């Protein structure tokens, strides 16, 4: 494949311990060529592949969702959250230091407090990305300009 082509991948993602992280129930379809639609390391590894080719690549945290940042974990009063807050719920909020809004996951609730984690759930993990190239077609001019499929 080459830049400016729409690529369809059947894929799955496992943790380095082998547990399934993403079964890839729906195919991954993206415009190849540096549009940040997939991780750059995967896109580089797919360069020159054709329909039917398979690939398994190990992604370090730096290649995927980054290192785990303990600074993105905060403790808040439960009263500051929606009444239906529960572990696993995601809440978008602006950090108290005024930075960009962050998607936090409620990880614990106890004694009137909630722990919010702004890390991606896969941050700090080595991942195994496996895929098969299912289809390749030329991108339309609109897709090339937008950097994603229409």
C-alpha positions in Angstrom: 0.0 0.0 0.0 1.0 3.6 -0.6 0.0 7.0 0.8 -3.4 8.1 -0.5 -5.0 4.7 -0.4 -8.0 3.6 1.8 -7.0 0.5 3.6 -9.3 -2.0 5.3 -7.8 -4.2 8.1 -9.2 -7.1 10.0 -7.4 -6.8 13.4 -7.1 -7.7 17.0 -5.1 -6.3 19.9 -3.8 -8.3 22.8 -1.9 -7.3 25.9 1.7 -8.6 26.2 0.4 -11.3 28.5 -1.9 -12.6 25.8 -5.3 -11.3 27.1 -7.6 -9.9 24.4 -7.9 -6.1 24.6 -9.8 -5.5 21.3 -11.3 -8.2 19.2 -11.7 -5.9 16.3 -15.3 -6.9 15.6 -15.5 -4.1 13.0 -12.7 -3.7 10.4 -10.4 -0.7 10.7 -10.6 1.5 7.7 -8.3 4.4 7.3 -6.5 6.6 4.7 -2.9 5.5 4.5 -0.2 8.2 4.5 0.4 10.0 7.8 -3.1 11.3 8.7 -2.7 10.0 12.3 -5.6 7.6 11.8 -3.6 4.7 13.2 -0.4 4.6 15.2 2.6 5.6 13.1 4.6 2.4 13.9 1.7 0.3 12.5 1.4 2.5 9.4 5.1 2.2 8.8 5.0 -1.6 9.1 2.1 -1.8 6.6 3.9 0.2 4.0 4.1 -1.9 0.8 1.7 -4.6 2.0 -0.9 -6.0 -0.3 -4.3 -7.6 0.2 -4.0 -10.8 2.0 -0.8 -9.9 3.8 -0.7 -10.3 7.6 1.2 -8.5 10.3 1.8 -8.8 14.0 3.7 -6.0 15.7 4.6 -5.3 19.3 3.8 -1.8 20.4 5.5 -0.3 23.4 3.6 2.3 25.4 5.5 5.0 23.5 4.2 3.6 20.2 0.6 3.4 21.4 -1.1 5.1 24.4 1.9 6.4 26.2 3.3 5.7 29.7 1.0 5.6 32.7 1.0 9.1 34.3 0.2 9.0 38.0 -0.3 12.8 37.8 -3.5 12.1 35.8 -5.1 10.4 38.8 -7.1 12.6 41.2 -9.4 12.2 44.2 -12.6 14.3 44.2 -15.6 14.6 46.4 -18.4 12.3 45.2 -20.7 15.3 45.4 -18.8 16.9 42.5 -19.9 14.0 40.1 -23.3 13.1 38.6 -25.6 11.3 41.1 -25.4 8.1 39.0 -21.5 8.0 39.1 -20.1 4.5 39.4 -16.8 2.8 38.7 -16.2 2.5 34.9 -18.2 5.6 34.1 -16.3 8.2 32.0 -16.5 11.9 32.7 -15.1 14.8 30.7 -13.6 17.5 32.9 -11.1 20.4 32.8 -8.2 19.9 35.2 -8.0 22.4 38.1 -4.8 23.8 36.6 -6.9 24.9 33.6 -5.4 22.7 30.9 -7.3 21.0 28.1 -10.3 18.9 29.1 -9.5 15.3 29.9 -11.7 12.2 29.7 -11.5 10.6 33.2 -12.6 7.1 34.2 -14.1 6.7 37.7 -12.0 3.8 39.1 -13.2 3.7 42.7 -15.8 5.2 45.0 -15.6 5.0 48.7 -16.4 7.1 51.8 -17.9 10.0 49.8 -14.8 10.2 47.5 -14.2 9.1 43.9 -10.9 8.3 42.2 -10.7 9.7 38.6 -8.0 8.4 36.2 -7.3 10.5 33.2 -5.0 7.9 31.6 -6.1 5.9 28.6 -7.1 2.5 29.9 -4.2 1.0 27.8 -1.6 3.5 28.9 1.6 1.9 30.1 0.9 -1.4 28.3 2.9 -3.3 25.7 0.4 -4.4 23.0 0.4 -6.9 20.2 -1.4 -5.6 17.1 -2.3 -8.3 14.6 -4.0 -7.6 11.3 -4.8 -8.9 7.8 -5.1 -6.5 4.9 -8.6 -7.1 3.5 -8.9 -4.3 0.9 -7.0 -1.4 -0.6 -8.5 1.2 -2.9 -7.6 4.7 -4.0 -8.8 7.5 -1.7 -11.1 10.1 -3.2 -9.9 13.6 -3.3 -12.2 14.5 -0.4 -10.8 11.6 1.7 -7.2 12.7 1.0 -8.0 16.2 2.0 -9.9 15.2 5.2 -7.5 12.4 6.1 -10.3 10.0 6.8 -12.9 8.0 4.9 -16.2 9.6 3.9 
